[in-house]
Amino acid sequence: MENVSDALKIAGAAMIFVLAFTISMILFSKAKQTADAVLTNIQLNKFVPKIESLDRNVTRIVGIETVIPSIYRYCQEDDNIRIRICKKNDSTR
């Protein structure tokens, strides 16, 4: 009788292990499916900065209220920028 009870304990433990293993495999499978769905829907051009040559001159005329916050924001980021401050009568714009 003692052997039968030990055998039932072992069988119960084996069934619990198989059940836990099955649930964990299902959860990992769902996590992989979710990660694949998220990664396929991400548009990298929204997150990866566009790197352009510094030789390209983009000019625009702005006031002092725009310059200081722009410099502060660009200093916080790792953007390669060139800021050229010109006088109003300077012809090298």
N, C-alpha and C positions, 0 to 999 in steps of 0.2 A: 504494500500500500504506500509505503514511503517513496518508492521509486516512481509510482504513478503521480504522486503530488509534485515531485521534483521535475518530472517530465512535463507536467502541465505548466509549471512555473517557467520552465525554459521555453516552451512553445508560446506562452503569453508574452514573454520578453522578446522573442523573435518576431512575433506579430506586431508588437509596439515599435520595434526597430524598423521593420519594413514599412509600417504606416508613417513613421516620422521621416524616413528616407524618401518615401514617395511624395510627401507634402513638401519637403525641402526642394526636391527636384522640380516640382510643379512651380514653386515660388521662384526659383532661379530661372526657369523657362519664361515665366511671365515677365520677370525683371529684364531679361534679355530682349524680349519682344518690345517692351516699353522703351528701352534704351535705343533699340534700332529704329523705332518709329520716331522718337524725338530727334535722333541724329539725322534721319533722312529729311525731316521737315525744317532743319536749321538752314538758314541762308547765310553762308559764311561771309558774304560781302557786307553784311550789316555789322559783323564783329571784327573782321580783319581789316586793319587800316590800309588804305591805298597808299602805296609808296610811289612818289613821283620824284623826278629829278629836281634838284635845287636850281637848275638853270632856267626853269620855267618861271616867268615873272607873272604873278597874279597881282594886279593893282586895283585898288579901290580907295576912294577918298572917304575918310571917316573922321569923326570928331574925337576930342579927348575923352568923352564919356564912353567911347567904345574901345579905345586903345588900352587903358589900364586893366579892365576886366579881361580883355583878350590875352594880354601878356600873362596875367595871373593864371588863366585857364591853361594856356599852352605850356607854361612852366610846370604845371602839375602833371601834364601828360608827357609821353615820350615822343612827341612829334618833332620831326625835323622841319623847322620853319625858319624863315628869314624875314625879319621885320625891317623895312626901310622907311625911315621918317624923313619926309621931304618938306621943304618950305612951299608955300602956295605959289610963289613965282618961280620955282625951280622947274626947268624944262626937261629934266631927266626922268620924268615919271614914266 
